[in-house]
Every structure is written in structure tokens, then in C-alpha cells.
Amino acid sequence: MTATLSVIIQEADFDVAHLQSALLRGNAAEGAVATFTGYVRNVNNDSRVDSLELEHYPGMTERSIGEILHESAQRWPIYGASVVHRVGLLHPGDQIVWVGVSSAHRAAAFAACDFIMDYLKTRAPFWKKETGPQGSAWVEARDSDAQRARRWRQQQAQSQQ
């Protein structure tokens, strides 16, 4: 089975219902869709956040996320996977990322969605700058995100033994 994979990087907001509808191929075998929608928080590391600015390298970012989606399609029997990620200036409460996965069964859809989100946090080339009352600062990678992503490599290594 060849999964339909889609990556969109944009400044504009997105419509979650439209994205989920586009993810489905109308295939009667599709029995599950798992999605994740991420929002800009108003607090990070106990500091107020007034805005978040995301930068990326066009082309490189899409390729990197495409590789993550391709890897998820090799690990699980999915019909489709899609990522929409916003860039530019965002504010607390704004949608920032949407991940959707369709499959015949919920376990594969949930696992692939979780995998994609973990790898987006650690491998996708985005640079984030937060601004609040304390000024502006680039957001550094979190060790907790790296730990979550490591579990997928460990699971893969264990399954190959």
C-alpha cells in the first residue's frame, strides 16, 4: 500500500475539519483517523509569552518533514499522513501545527501520529523566537522532546533484534 503524504508550510491559519476531510481518500478500508493540533501557549518556562515567531528554510523544511512522514508510512500500515505547520508571527491561542494520519485501525493511526509529532519537535528545521515582557529569546530544544523521540529509535532497534 502506498500512503498519500502531504506537507504544507504556511503563514495562514488552517481549518482542521477541511484538513481531515482532505486526508481521507474515501476508501472504505479507512477505519481510523488520528489527529493532533498544537497551539501557541501564553507561558513557557514560567515566563509569559506575548508572541512566537517561527522561521524556516523553504524546501529544506518540507523535505525534512516529508522524510518523517515517509518513515512513518514504512513503520505502520497507514493510508495517509499530513502535516500543516505555520511560520511567521503567531500569538497565544493561535494554531501552529496539525498532524493527521489515516489507517485501517486506530493503533497504527495513533502510533504514526505520535511518532510524527515527536520527530517534528526534534528533526524539523524550525527556529522559534519568543517575545514577552522580558524581551525576545530564541527557544532552545527541550531534552524531554529528545527523550520522547529516542524511544522510537529504541523500539526500532529492539524489533530488528
C-alpha positions in Angstrom: 0.0 0.0 0.0 1.3 3.4 -0.9 0.4 6.1 1.6 -0.6 9.6 0.4 1.8 12.0 2.2 1.4 15.8 2.4 3.5 18.6 3.9 2.3 22.2 3.9 4.2 25.1 5.4 2.3 28.4 5.5 1.7 31.6 7.4 -2.1 31.5 7.2 -4.3 29.7 9.7 -5.9 26.4 8.8 -9.2 24.7 9.0 -8.9 21.4 10.9 -12.2 20.0 9.5 -11.1 20.7 5.9 -7.7 19.1 6.6 -9.2 15.9 8.0 -11.6 15.7 5.1 -8.8 16.1 2.6 -6.8 13.4 4.4 -9.5 10.8 3.9 -9.4 9.1 0.5 -13.0 7.8 0.7 -11.6 4.3 0.9 -14.0 2.0 2.8 -10.9 0.4 4.4 -10.2 3.6 6.3 -11.3 2.8 9.8 -9.4 5.4 11.8 -8.1 8.9 11.8 -5.8 10.3 14.5 -5.0 14.0 14.6 -3.1 16.4 16.7 -3.5 20.2 16.7 -0.8 22.3 18.5 -1.4 25.8 19.8 0.9 28.6 20.9 0.9 28.8 24.7 1.0 32.0 26.6 3.6 30.7 29.1 6.9 28.9 28.6 9.4 28.1 31.3 7.4 30.1 33.8 7.6 33.3 31.6 4.8 35.0 29.8 4.8 34.7 26.0 3.2 37.5 24.0 4.2 36.2 20.6 6.1 33.4 18.9 7.9 33.9 15.6 8.9 30.9 13.5 11.5 30.8 10.8 12.4 28.0 8.4 14.4 27.3 5.2 11.8 26.7 2.4 12.5 23.5 0.6 14.7 22.1 3.4 11.8 22.1 5.9 9.4 20.4 3.5 12.0 17.7 2.6 12.8 17.0 6.3 9.1 16.7 7.2 8.5 14.6 4.1 11.2 12.2 5.3 9.5 11.9 8.7 6.1 11.1 7.0 7.8 8.5 4.7 9.4 6.8 7.7 6.0 6.7 9.5 4.5 5.0 6.4 7.2 2.4 6.4 6.7 1.7 10.1 2.9 1.4 10.2 0.2 0.4 7.7 -1.3 3.9 7.0 -3.2 5.2 4.1 -2.3 8.9 4.5 -0.3 11.3 6.7 -0.4 15.1 6.5 1.4 17.9 8.3 0.5 21.6 8.2 2.9 23.8 10.1 2.6 27.6 10.3 5.5 30.0 10.2 5.7 33.8 10.8 4.4 35.8 13.7 1.9 33.9 16.0 0.2 34.7 19.3 -1.0 32.7 22.2 -4.1 30.6 21.2 -3.1 30.5 17.6 -3.0 27.1 15.9 0.6 26.3 15.0 0.7 22.7 13.7 -1.7 20.0 12.6 -0.8 16.3 12.1 -3.3 13.8 10.7 -2.9 10.1 9.9 -5.5 7.7 8.4 -5.3 3.9 8.7 -7.5 0.9 8.8 -7.1 0.6 12.6 -6.7 3.1 15.4 -3.4 1.6 16.8 -1.5 2.4 13.6 -3.1 5.8 13.3 -2.3 6.8 16.9 1.3 5.5 16.8 2.1 7.1 13.5 0.6 10.5 14.6 2.6 10.3 17.9 5.8 9.4 16.0 5.4 12.2 13.5 4.8 14.8 16.2 7.8 13.6 18.3 10.0 13.9 15.2 8.6 17.3 14.2 9.8 18.6 17.6 13.3 17.2 17.2 14.2 16.9 13.5 12.2 19.6 11.6 14.3 22.7 10.9 12.3 25.5 12.5 13.7 28.3 14.6 11.4 29.8 17.2 11.7 33.2 18.9 9.5 34.1 21.8 8.7 37.6 22.9 7.4 38.6 26.2 7.8 41.3 28.9 11.4 40.1 29.4 12.2 40.7 25.7 12.9 38.3 22.9 14.8 35.0 23.0 15.3 32.0 20.7 13.7 28.8 22.0 16.2 26.0 22.7 15.4 22.4 22.1 13.9 20.5 25.1 15.6 17.5 26.5 12.1 16.0 27.1 11.4 16.2 23.3 14.7 14.4 22.5 13.8 11.7 25.1 10.4 11.1 23.5 12.0 10.8 20.1 14.7 8.4 21.3 12.0 5.8 22.3 11.2 5.3 18.6 14.8 4.5 17.8 14.9 2.1 20.7 11.7 0.4 19.7 13.0 0.0 16.1 16.3 -1.4 17.3 14.5 -3.9 19.6 12.2 -5.0 16.7 15.2 -5.6 14.5 16.9 -8.0 17.0 
